[in-house]
Every structure is written in structure tokens, then in C-alpha cells.
Amino acid sequence: MLFQIYFYMIVIYVLMSWLPNLRENFIGELLTKLVEPYLSPFRRFIPPIMGMIDISPIVGLFVLQFVQGGLKFLIHTIFF
């Protein structure tokens, strides 16, 4: 459930980037503090396409889903 919440936090953060003024309020700053530490390693290795389009959140979401599936498998294997 925590993975799903974090997934939606990243999606909302990306959508907020289309309207920059939204990042200046309390919720925008909170999401920035929670999501940027996760996305910054991806941004180091994935340059923006044509200097403008940042696909690192997409890769970050795929990695998050992959880790979630792996943890579900491990927990299911260990406990059931």
C-alpha cells in the first residue's frame, strides 16, 4: 500500500510540474521534499530529451513497480 501511495505522489508531482505555481504552496513543497530524493539518481543518468522532456519519473515509476513486485514475491515465498 505504501508503494501505491508513493507511486501516486510521483504522478501528482509530475502533473504539478505542468503548472509551476502549484509547487510553491505547502503541498507542492512537501511533495518536492519527498519525491526529489528518489528521482535525483535517475536524473543523473538519464538526460532530458531535446533538453526539455524529462523521462526520469517514468523510469522511476517502472523501477518502483519492479521493486514492489519483487518484495511481494519475497514476502509470499518466505511466509506462505
ZIKAVEN-V843527 format. One record per pair of residues at least 12 apart in sequence whose C-alpha atoms are under 10 Angstrom apart, sorted by the first residue. I is the first residue (numbers start at 1). J is the second residue. Records with the same first field share a line. If there is no record, write none. Layout:
I: J, J
This chain:
1: 68
2: 68
3: 64, 65, 67, 68
4: 64, 65, 68
6: 31, 34, 35, 61, 64
7: 35, 60, 61, 62, 64, 65
8: 61
9: 31, 32, 34, 35
10: 31, 32, 34, 35, 36, 38, 39, 57, 58, 60, 61
11: 35, 57, 58, 61
12: 28, 31
13: 27, 28, 29, 30, 31, 32, 34, 35, 36, 57
14: 35, 54, 57, 58
16: 28, 31
35: 57
36: 57
38: 57, 60, 64
39: 56, 57, 58, 59, 60, 61
40: 56, 57, 60
41: 56, 60
42: 55, 56, 57, 58, 59, 60
43: 55, 56, 57, 59, 60
44: 56
46: 59
